[in-house]
């Protein structure tokens, strides 16, 4: 898998859920999955799917680790965004096909 999508607003903000003080960024396997999730989650209406690249990933996870950001691979875009699996930053780089 090399294409991973996140939801991003026109101003560059990436959609994230508040998870007890941490940010959880939902990841999607395709732009169509992201659009389907947006239909069920009105908080994402101002966001559009964008492909996660190395530059955006580095912006989301500052050097030194991911102290406040979790990535969550959404398995079914029509279900609750809480249903998915946690992806560590190193795993994310591997899924994206980068180092």
N, C-alpha and C positions, 0 to 999 in steps of 0.2 A: 504494500500500500504506500503510495507516495502523495496522494492528494488528501489533505486534511483541511477542513474549513472551519472558520470561526465566524461569528456575527460581529460586524463592525459598522459603526455609525459614520456618517459623512465627515465628522470632525476628527475621526481616527480612534475614538473610544471603542474598546472591545467589550462586548456584552459579557458580564460575569454575574454570578449569583453570590449573595452574601451567605457564607456558610460558617456561622459562629465566629465572625471576625476575620475569616479568611475569604479570599476570592476564589470561586470555582468557575473556570472558563469552560463552557461546553464545547466539545469538538465534534465535528460531523464528518462522515465518510464521503459526502458529496454535497454539492450546492443544493440539489433537490431535497436531500434530507434536512438541510438547514432551513429551507423554505417551508417544509412541512412542519417543522418544530415551531417556526415563527407563527404559523396559523393557530397553533394551540396555546401559545404563550404571548399574550398581548404586550408584555414588557419588551418584546423584541421587535415590535412593529416598525420602529425607526432604524432598524439595523438590517444590513444585507450581508449575504455570505461572501466572504473573501477567502482566498486560498492562503493558508498559513505558510509563510516562507521563513527562512532563517532570520531575516531582519526583523520581522514582526515578532517572532519567537523570542529573540534577544531583548526586544523592547518589553515584552511581557514578563520575562524572567531575568531580572538584573544579574550582573556578574556576582558570583558568590552564592548563588542558590536561589531557591524558590521558597523563601521563608513565609510568604503570605499568599502565594498563588498555587492553586491546584488545577490540573487539567483533567477533564472528565469526558471520556469518549462515550457519546450517547449511542446506545445500541438500537433503540427504536425511537425515531423522531416523533411518532404519534403518541408516545406515552409520556409520562412525567419526566422532566429533565433530571430528576434524581435517580432515574434508572440508567445506569451505565457503569463504567469502571474507571477507576483512578489510573491515570497515566503519569508516570514519573517523567521529569524533564529529559532524562537520558533516554527513556523509552520513546518519548516523543521525537527526539532527534533521529532515532533509529527508524521509526515509522515514516518519518519524512524523507528518509534516504540520505540524510546528511550526517556529518560528524558531530 
